[in-house]
Amino acid sequence: MEIRNEIISRIKIALGEVIETLNTEELQENTDLFNDLNLDSTSVIELLMALEDHFETVEFDPENLKIEDFQTIGSLANFIQNQIKELSY
């Protein structure tokens, strides 16, 4: 479970970099990235770049991403955790 907490922590940091006015301490796993945080296509690209910086071994191919992967902080954490597992094989 520690790795998941680390992933969520890094997601929150990346979101704080993209949305500078965001209080990341209020973010929860069920925070909706689009409806609660009002992310748009530009901010999603910025978030992906920030996440790649925070997860050096994970690269995001926009063509392979599904909207479900970016619905909430928790679904994004699941996606990243699966990417990390695939890289460790």
C-alpha positions as CSV (number, residue, x, y, z in Angstrom):
1,M,0.0,0.0,0.0
2,E,3.0,2.3,0.5
3,I,3.6,2.5,-3.2
4,R,0.0,3.6,-3.8
5,N,0.4,6.4,-1.2
6,E,3.6,7.5,-2.9
7,I,1.9,7.6,-6.3
8,I,-1.0,9.6,-4.9
9,S,1.4,12.0,-3.2
10,R,3.2,12.6,-6.5
11,I,0.0,13.1,-8.4
12,K,-1.0,15.8,-5.9
13,I,2.3,17.5,-6.3
14,A,2.0,17.4,-10.1
15,L,-1.5,18.8,-9.9
16,G,-0.2,21.6,-7.7
17,E,2.3,22.4,-10.3
18,V,-0.3,22.6,-13.0
19,I,-2.9,24.4,-11.0
20,E,-0.9,26.8,-8.9
21,T,-3.8,28.0,-6.8
22,L,-4.8,24.5,-5.8
23,N,-4.7,23.4,-2.1
24,T,-3.4,19.9,-2.7
25,E,-4.0,18.9,1.0
26,E,-7.8,18.9,0.3
27,L,-7.5,16.4,-2.6
28,Q,-8.9,12.9,-2.2
29,E,-8.7,9.8,-4.3
30,N,-12.2,10.4,-5.5
31,T,-11.5,14.0,-6.6
32,D,-12.7,14.3,-10.1
33,L,-10.0,15.8,-12.3
34,F,-12.5,17.4,-14.8
35,N,-15.5,18.2,-12.7
36,D,-13.9,19.2,-9.4
37,L,-10.6,20.6,-10.7
38,N,-11.8,21.8,-14.1
39,L,-8.9,20.3,-16.1
40,D,-9.1,20.9,-19.8
41,S,-7.1,19.4,-22.7
42,T,-4.2,21.8,-22.2
43,S,-3.9,21.2,-18.4
44,V,-4.1,17.5,-19.0
45,I,-1.0,17.7,-21.3
46,E,0.7,19.8,-18.6
47,L,-0.2,17.2,-16.0
48,L,1.2,14.4,-18.1
49,M,4.5,16.2,-18.5
50,A,4.6,16.9,-14.8
51,L,3.8,13.3,-14.0
52,E,6.6,12.1,-16.4
53,D,9.0,14.3,-14.4
54,H,7.8,12.8,-11.1
55,F,7.7,9.2,-12.4
56,E,10.9,9.0,-14.4
57,T,10.3,5.4,-15.6
58,V,6.7,6.1,-16.7
59,E,5.9,7.6,-20.1
60,F,2.4,8.5,-21.1
61,D,1.3,7.9,-24.7
62,P,-1.8,10.0,-25.2
63,E,-3.1,7.6,-27.8
64,N,-3.2,4.8,-25.2
65,L,-4.9,6.8,-22.5
66,K,-8.6,6.4,-21.8
67,I,-10.7,9.0,-20.3
68,E,-11.5,6.6,-17.5
69,D,-7.8,6.6,-16.5
70,F,-8.1,10.3,-15.8
71,Q,-11.4,10.5,-14.2
72,T,-10.2,10.8,-10.6
73,I,-7.0,10.9,-8.7
74,G,-7.6,7.2,-7.7
75,S,-8.1,6.1,-11.3
76,L,-5.0,7.9,-12.4
77,A,-3.1,6.3,-9.5
78,N,-4.3,2.9,-10.7
79,F,-3.1,3.6,-14.2
80,I,0.3,4.7,-13.0
81,Q,0.6,1.7,-10.7
82,N,-0.2,-0.6,-13.5
83,Q,2.4,1.1,-15.7
84,I,5.0,0.7,-13.0
85,K,4.1,-3.0,-12.6
86,E,4.5,-3.6,-16.4
87,L,7.9,-2.0,-16.3
88,S,9.1,-4.2,-13.5
89,Y,8.5,-7.4,-15.4
